[in-house]
Amino acid sequence: MILIAVAVTCVAHALPLAQDAIDSLVIKAESFERDGHWREAIEGYQEILKLDSLSIAALNRIGAIYVNQNLFDEGIQAYRRALSIAPRDFATNLNLGIACVKRHDFVAAAAALEIAASVQPADFTSRELLAVSLVAQDKYAAAIPHLEKAADLRRDDIGTLYLLERSYLQAGLYQKALSTFDLLLGLDPDSPWVHILRGQAYDGLADYDKAVTEFELARKQQPNDAVVRFSLGFMYWKTQRYSLAESEFLHALRIDSAFREARFYLANSRVKDGRFEQALPVIEEVLREDPLNIRAHLDHGKALEKVGRIQESAHSLESALRLDPSQGNVHYQLARIYAQLDRPADSTRELKIARGLIQKKIEDQESLLHAVGVRGDPTVSTPK
């Protein structure tokens, strides 16, 4: 998203006798600003304020200079002073919103941009940045109306459409997401992201065959993208095609060795496919990277049991329960292990706990959108 600073021409509120002096100060201050002489420019705008304390434009220019130097406190203070004079001034609220977005204060940004958008409903920038501020707070449903309005205002803005599609997916509005993909595909036909997002929508609708088709199209367009290979592998995993899934996860890891999700699902695919010896070193690498990964502890326990390392299996499952004792499936697995270790009282206890918990397979709740996280979002940069 491109933040666009708003230029404001200084308009005096002073008596006519002071107008010539103000005009001269404006010319000098704007000249200093163009040449990058920030201190002198600020001093010039402050001289204007001595003659006209109600000059919202001078306060906006002071705010903009500070914000452009990442001096956010000083810039925001200037904008808030302007708003004390005119609380619903469009330019000031927009500038304040931009400053707060840059500062990552998205709550304050949304408050200012809400006013700006209400004053000028047809302004694209305030709508888009308001939506960005809401998305940054995970308020996808609230962002959607503003993104839809922004998309209507600029039908060819790819970034807005991607953010809108992402918000539809996060809000679970899969059919609505599908209805606008053709427009995005027309604007960005060579991007794999269109197919990835459409595949995520089909995944949300449990139409897995169509999801796989979309990710295969994405792979054809961009075979050397780690997210593309992981996304396709995930759908193969979800449809129990574990050998195909493993191939894609290995490709993703060759492209990006730090792709933790790909490593976890590679290990899990091997566990589900019954290749426990091959799974163990990968699971142990996952746990070194992420010792709080409950599912990796569970897979570790399962694999250790299958290769006859029963006591170690118990330790892994106990570690999982220390992290989250509400995992019914882990209690059930541990009950089985305690039975093999001739610990009947412990086995009975764990089985009773497992039966008392709501049990639902993790994969039934699994979605690619959740699994791939930020890597599956074309609107943000993914840290490597």
N, C-alpha and C positions, 0 to 999 in steps of 0.2 A: 504494500500500500504506500502511495506517495503522499506525504504530507505537504500541503500547499500553503505557504505563508500568505497572509492577506495584506496587501499593500493598502495603506490608509493615507489619504491626502489630508494634511492638517487644515482644519476649518476653525477659525477663531470665533470665540464667543465674547470677545472683548469690545470695548467701546471703539467707535470708528477712529478716534484719534490715535489709538494704539495699533491700528491695522497695518500701517506701513512698517512699523518696527517688527511686528509679527511676521509679515511677509518676508522681510529681510532675514530674520532668524530661521524661518522655514527653509529658505534657499541654502543658507550656510549649513544647517543641520543635515539636510538631505545630501548635500555635497560631501560632507564628512562621512556620512553613512555609505555612500556609493564608493568612496575611496578606502573604506575599511578602518577609518579612524573612529573607533567606537566610543572612546571616552569623550572626545570632542563632540561627537554627534549627540550623546546623551546630555552633555552640558547644554548644548544648543536647544534641545527639546525642553529641558528643565527651565531655561530662560523664557521659553514660550509660556510655560505654566505659571511663571511669576506674573506675566501680563494677562494670562487667561487661564485661571485655575480650573476651568470647566472643559479644557481642550481634551476631549476623549481621544482624538487622533494623535496628539503628542504622547499621551500615556500609552497608546497602542504601539507607537514607534519605539518608545523606551522599552516596553515589554518585549517586543520582537528582537531588539538588539541583544538584550540579556539572554533570551531563550536561544538565539543563534549561537551564543557562546557557552551554552549549557549551564548558564546561571539561572536555574529555574526558579529558585525562591524569589530572587529580585524581579524576574520577569512576571511571575504570577502576582506578586504584590502590585506591580504597575497595572496589570489587567484588572485586578480586584478593585483598585482605586477608581478605575474608569467605570466599572460596573456599579460602584456606589453612586455615581452620577447618573448613569443610564442603565438600569439592571437588565433590560431586554435588548440592548444594542447588539445587533447581529454580529458585526465584525469582532467585537470584543469577546463575546461568548465563543465564537469560533476560534479566535486566537488562544483564548484560555484553554479550550478543549485540546487544541494541538499541543500546547505546552504540557498539559497533564498527560497526554498520550506519550509524548517523548519521555516524560518522567516516570512512566508506567504507573501513574496514579489514575487507574481506569474508572474508579467510582466518581472522583471529581470531574474527570473528563466527560463522562456520560451526563452528569448533571448540567454542565455548561453546554454541551452539544445538543442536549434535548431542547434547551431554550433556543439555540440557534436554528435548529430544524423547525421549531414551531413558528419562529418569526419569518423564515423564508422556506416554506415547505418544498419548493422546487430546487433547492440548492443541493447539488450532488455531494460536495465535499463534506458538509456537516452530516448528511445522512450516512454516508459511508463510514466516517470516523466514529459516529455514534454507534453504529453496528459493530465496528472493530472493538470499541470499548466494552460493549456488552458481551461479545464473544470472549474477550479476554477474562471476563468474570464467569465464563461458562453459562451465560444466560442466552442460550441459542434461540429459544422460542421467542424471547423478547427482541432479539436482533433481526429475526426474519422479516417482519413488516418493513423495517428500515432498509434492509437489503433488497427486498422486492421493489420498493420505491426507487432506490438508487439504480437498480437494474433497468427499471422503466425509463429513468432519466438518461441513462447511457447504456444502450443495448449492446454496445460493442466493447464494454469494459470487462475484460477477461477475469481480472482479479476479483471484481465484485461477484461475478457469476460463480467462480470457484468457491468463494466464501459462502455464498448463498447455498450452493449444493452441499457444502460441508455442514452448514447449519441445519439444513433439512435432514441430513443423515443423523446428526447428533440428536435432533429432536424426534427421531423415529418417523419422520414424514417421508417414507420411502417412495410412495407413489408420486408425491409432489416432486420429489427429486428427479424421478425418471421422466416426468413430463417436460423438464427443461434441459435435459442432456443434449437433445438434438441441436439446440441453439449454441450450446457450449462447443459441441463437436464442429459445428460450422465455423466458429471463430478460431478454434485451436485444433485443426484436424490431425496434426502430426504429434500431438501430445499423448503419452500413455495415461496421463492423469484422468482424462475423460473416461477411459475404460476402467481405470481403477475405481473411480467414484461410482460409476454405474454398477460395477461388480459388487461394491459394498452395499449399494441399494438392493440388488437382487439377493445378496446374502441376508440382509435384514428381512426380506420377504420370504426367506427360506426357499428361494428358487435357485438351488445350488448349481444346476446344470447351466443356467444362463450366466451365473456368476463366473463359473469356470471359463465359459466362452469369452467373456469380457477380459479376464486376466490373460488368457492365451493370446488375445488380440494385443493387449498391452505388451506382452513379452515379444511378440513379433515386431512391434514398433521400437521397443527399447530393451533388447536382451541383456544389456550390461548395466541395468539399474537394479540395485539391491532390493528396493521396495517392490518393484515389479515381480522379481523372482520370489520374494517372500510371500507376496499376496497370492500368487498362483499356487505356491506350495501349501499355503494355509488352506486353500479351498480343496486341494487334493487330500490334505490331512483330514479335513472335515468330512469328506466323502469316503474316507477310509482307503484311499489309494496311497498307502504309506511309502512304497518304493518311489513313486513319482514325486511325492512330497519331499522325500529325503533328497532327491536330486536337485530340486529347486532350492531347498534350504542350504545345501552345500554350495550352490552357485552364489546365493546371497552372501554367504560367509566369505567366499573367495573375493567378492567385490568389496565387502565391508566386514572385516574380521571382528569389529566391535558390535556387530548386530546381535544383541543378547537374545532378542525374541527368536531369531532364526536358530540360534544355538539350542534354546530350550525346546523348540518344536522339533528340531532334528533329533534330540535325545528322546523326546516323547514318542516320535514316530517309530523309533527303534524298539522302545518298550512295547508299544501297541502291536508291533509286528513280531514280537517274540524274540528279538535279537538283543538279549539282555547283556551279554558280554560286550558287545559293540556299544551299547547305550551307556554303560557305566562310566567310561572315561569322559564322555561328553557331559553327562549329568554332573560329575564331580567338578568339571570346569565351570559349569553354570553356577554351582554352589560356591565356588571360590569367588566368582564375580558378584554373586548375589546370595549371601548366606541367609537372607530372610525370605527366599522364594519357597513358599510352602509346597507348591506343586512339585518343585524339583525334589524336595525332601521326600514327598510321597513316591515319586517315580524311583528315587534312589532306594527307598525301602522295598518297593516291589521288585526291582532288578536284583538287589542283594538276596532277597528271599529265593528268587528263581535260580540263582547260582549257588545256593546252599549256604550263604553267609547269614544265618538266621539271627544271631545275636546283634550283628551290625545293622540288620534290617530293623530290629526293634529300636535301636538307638536313633536311626534316621526318622522313624515314625514318631518317636517321642519328641524329637526336635521340632517336627512339624506341629505337634499339639501344643508345645510350649509357645509357639508363635501364634497359634489360633486354636483354642480348645473347642471351638464350635464346629469343626470340620467332621461331620458325621462319617464320611467315607474313610477318613484317617483312623477314627476310633474303630471302625469295622476291620480295617486291615490289621491294626494293632491287636485286636482280639484274636485274629487268626494266628498271628505270630506268637502271642503269649501261649496259645494252645499248643503250638509246636514246641515251645520251650518248657512245656509241662508246668505252666503257671495258671491253673484253672480258675482261681479266684480273680486274678487280674483279667483273664480272658472274659469271664462272665461280666465283670464290671464294665469293660470297654464295650461289649456287645450291647449291654443295657443302655449305655449312653448313646451309642450309635442309633439304636432303635428309637430313642426319644428325640432325636434331631431330625429335622426335615432333610431328606436326602434327595438330591437332584444331581445328576451327572454334570460335571463342570462343562463338558463339551456341548451340552444342550443349551447352555447360556452363552456359549462362545460366539463372538462376532469378530470379523476381521477388523472392523473399526476400532474395537477395544484392543485387539491383539497388536496391531501395528502402531497404534497411538499416534504420536506426532509425526512419525515417518510417513504416515499415510495421509498427510495434510499438505496439499500443494500450496497453501497460503502462508506457510511458515518455512524458515530454514531449519534443516535437520542437523543438529550437532553430530559430528562424527566421533 
